[in-house]
Amino acid sequence: MSSAETRFPASWLRPVVAVLGLLYLALGIAGFLTPETADVGHETSRAVWIFSVTPLLNLVHTAVGVLGLLAATRRTGAIIYCWVLFVGFTGMTAYGILATSLVNPEDPINLNWADNWLHGLTAVAGLVLGIVAARAVNRAAARSR
């Protein structure tokens, strides 16, 4: 391992977090630009590409994107962001599966199966990235002792 890798373990994490942040920011902004965004309730026709849009969901996606871009400025922030993604999107996936299975017409978030897959894969990505990055940091700390 070179000295640069020892000083900067998991240097790949920050760009990955920045890309995740940009993707969610783009999805959130695209949702706000959709004319049907102001409507609330379960209606599968309101979508950006295959993902649902509602003001609340757009706000969540935009906030996740902005936080991702901010977290990408520091390694520690990126690691914390990965764990927050895991916890938050695991909850959103669980809620989404229940909401789409029960088809509640008063569902304020209007999730569909594409959203559930997106949120579930994001949760898994957050878990994997968080574990791999934390291990890289721990290995580098052990080598520097």
FENQUI-V905969 format. One line per field, one symbol per residue. phi: phi as a letter, one per 40 degrees, with the letter a starting at -180 (. if undefined). psi: psi as a letter, one per 40 degrees, with the letter a starting at -180 (. if undefined). burial: I if it has 24 or more other ideal C-beta (glycine too) atoms within 12 Angstrom, else O. A space follows every 10 residues. Layout:
BEGIN
phi=???
psi=???
burial=???
END
This chain:
BEGIN
phi=.ccccccbcf cccccccccd cccccccccc cccccccccb hcacccabfb ccbadccccc cccccccccc cccbcccccc dcccddcccc cccccccccc ccfccccccf cbcccccccc cccccccccc cccccccccc ccccc
psi=hidddddgif eedddddddd dddddddddd ddehdedeii ihheehihbe hihidddddd dddddddddd dedidddddd dddddddded dddddddddd degheehedf iadddddddd dddddddddd dddddddddd ddde.
burial=OOOOOOOOII OOIIOIIIOI IOIIIIIIOO IIOIOOIOOO OIIIOIIIOO IIIIIIIIOI IIIIIIIIIO IIOOIOOIII IIIIIIOIII OIIOIIOOII OOOOOOIOII IIOOIIOIII OIIOIIIOII OOIIOIIOOI OOOOO
END
